[in-house]
Amino acid sequence: MEHSNHGLRVLVTGGSRGIGSAIVSSLAKNGYDLQFIYHQSAEPAEALLKDMRAGYPDQSFTAHKVDLGDRAAVDAFADQLSEEDAFYALIHNAGQSYDSLAALVDQTRAEAIMQVNFWSLTRLVTAIVRPMLRARSGRIVSIGSITAMHGVPGNAIYAATKGASLSYLRTLAVELAPKGVTANTIAPGFVDTDLLNAYADHRKTIEKQIPIGGYAKPEQVAELVRYLLSPEAASVTGSVIPIDGGLTASLGGRR
């Protein structure tokens, strides 16, 4: 099958599991060449890489083990990227959570989460954006969270990292728009991945608060990413797009 996306290179952080894996699979299906970052999940990363290479032998797939919480490691990887051919898109999906009451935050841990969720994004953008500007074409997408826009008890630092990314992407969108590069944030609510296993006992209660009645699927988030990379989304920039089953639109939740 011929794809107009043939040869377009995309980098996905946190690409080996959950939403990231769904993004890699969706974009591969649509003809992109993929590089993805993983940290601790080596086995899922190798399995995904094997599946992609077998399913799409005419495309290029590479997995990189990078600890986005290690500033020196991120700098080294970013320097490597700056020497490669141009990327068409960066999808920042990697992230860590931190559950703590706002008044009891541990600064050291909070700074570590900020490095993964926010500073690694800014460093990778710096590494790959110049070729995008020269080509007058490019897409930057951050997988954020609805917690960045709404007060959620216990999520102060996680929300702050996602809020920082959101504000950064909106400003970046304005700065890059004249050069044909877009920057957008997708803000998921509850998505059916392993990360929510810790809340399995509360799932029925949570789903009652979601107007659509259930969690989103990783593939639904991935399809929104695919759209934002498409030519049809060329005028969509600086946007924050929830994918939460109507949760943020429902004041006070459902009763």
N, C-alpha and C positions, 0 to 999 in steps of 0.2 A: 504493500500500500504506500502510495506517495504521500508525503507530509510536507507542508510548507514550512514546518518547524525543523526540517532536517538540517543538522549542523549547528543548531542553536544550543548553547551550553547553559545549564542551570545548576546552581549550587544550592543544596538543601541542608540546613543544619538539623541535627536530631532526626536523621532520616531513616533509622533502622527499625523503628517500632511505631505502633499507634498511628497518630495523624501523619507523622513524617513518612512512614512506610507507605501509607495510602497516597501521599503526595507524589512520592517517587514513582509508584506504580501508575498513577493517573497520567503523569507527565510523560513517562516512557511510552505509554499507549498512544500518546499524541505526538510521538516522533522526536522528542527532545533528547539530547545527550545529557546524562545526569552524573553529577558528583555529589556525594552526600557524606556528611560528618556523623560519626558516632563516637561514644566514649567507652562505656562499660559493656554494652551489649554486642560483643564481637560475634557471637553465634548467629543471632538474628541478622546482623549486617552481612555476614558471609552468605547466609541462605538467600537473602534478598538479592545480593549481587549475582549469585548463581542463577536465580530465576530470571532476572532481568537480561542477563547475557544470553541465556538460552531462548528466551521469548522474543528478543529483539536483537538478533545478531548483527544487524547493520548499524546499530547505534553504539555509543560509547558509554560505559558505566565504570565509575571508580568510587571506592569507599576510603575515607580517611579517618583514622583514629586520632582525635584531637580532644583534649580536655579544655573546654571553653572556660572553665573556672581558673585556668592557669594563664595569667596574662602573658608570660613569656612564650608559652606554647601557641597562643593565639597570634602573637606578633610574628613568630616564625612561620606559621601557616599563612598568614596574610602576606608576608613578604614573598612566599612561594607563589601565591595566587597572582600577585602583581606582575610576575614574570611570565605568566601563561597567556594563552590566547584569550580574547575577550569573552566574558560571560554575558548572556542575554538577561539572566535573572538571578536574583538572590532571594531565597525563601528562608527566613529565620524562624524555625520552628522549635529549636532547642530551648528548654527552660527547666528550671527547678522551682519547687514550691517551698514555702516556709510558713508553717502554721504557728502563730504566736499572737497573743493579745498585744495591741499596739503599745501599751504601757510597759510591756515586759520584753521588749525586743533586745536581742543580743547583737551588738553592732558588728562584731567580727563575722558572725554568720550572715547578717544582712548584707554586708559588703560582698561576701562571696556569692550570694544569690544575684546581686546587682551585676557582678562581673559576667556571669553566665547569661542572664536574661537581657542585659542592656549593653554593657561595654563591649562584649564580643560582637554584637550587631554593628555598633558604630565602627569598630576596627575593620570588620569585613567589608562594610560599605566603602570605607576609605580605600581599601585595597583594590576593589573592582570597579569603582564608579567611573574613573577617568576614561577607560575605553568605551563605556556606555555613552558618555557625553560626546566623544568623538564620532561615534556611530549614529548619534542622535536617536538612539533606541535602547530601551532597557526597562526592566521591571524589578521593583523591590517590594517584597511582601513580608510583613511581620505577623506571626500568629500570636495575637495578644490574648486578652481575656475580658469578659464583661466586668470583672472585679475592678478594672481600671476606671470604670465609670460609675460604680455603685459601691457604697460602703458594705462590706461583708465581714462580719466579726471573725477575727482570727486570721485574716488575710492581708493585714496592713502592709507588710513588706513585699509580698508577692504582688499585690495591687500596685504598690509604688514602682516596682520595676517595670510592670506592664504599662503603667501610666507614663513613665519616662520614655519608653519606647514609642508609645502613641504620639506624644508631643514631638519627639524627635522626627518621626516619620512624617508628620503633618508639615513641619517646617522644611524638611528635606524635599517634600513634594513640591512646595512653592519654589524652592531654589532650583530644582531640576526640571520643572515643567517646560521652560523655554527650549530645553535641549531634547525634548521628546522622551524623557525618562519619568516613569510614574512611580509613586510610593504609596502603599496602602496598608491598612491594618485590618486583619480579620479578627473579630472578638468572639471566640466560642464561649458558650456556657458549659453545660455538662455534656461531655462527649464520651461515648462508650469505649473506653480504652482501659488497659491494665492500671493506669494511674488512679482510677477511681475505685479500685478493688478495696481500698481501705474504708470506703464509705458504703460498702455493699449492704450492710445491715440497715442503712437509712435510705436505700434506693427508692422504695415505694413511697416514702414520705416526700422525698425530693421530687419525684416524678409528678406528684399531685400538685406541686407548685408551678409546674411548667405547663403553659396553656396547651401545647401540642400533645402533652401527656407522656413524653418520654425523652430520653437522651438523643442527641444528634449522633450520627455515624461518622467515623473518620473519613469515609469516602465522600460524604457531603461537604466536608471542609475542603477536601482535596479538589473537588469539582469547582468550588469557588476560586481556589488558587488557579486552576486551569483557565477559568474564564478571565481572571485578572491578567494573565499572561497573553491572552489572545488579542488579535488586532481590534476586535469589537470593544475591548475595554480601554482603548487608547486615551479616552477622555476621562476615565475614572482615576482620579488621583487625589491624595489628601483625605481619602475617605476612611471611615471606621465602620465596618460592616459586621453587625452581630449575627451569629448563627446559633441561636439559643432557644428555639421553639417558642419565641414570644415572651420569654421570661422577663427581659428588661422592659418590655412594653406593658407588663401587667403590674400595676402599682400595688405593692403589698402582697403580691402573689394571689393564688386562688384559694378559696375557702370551700 
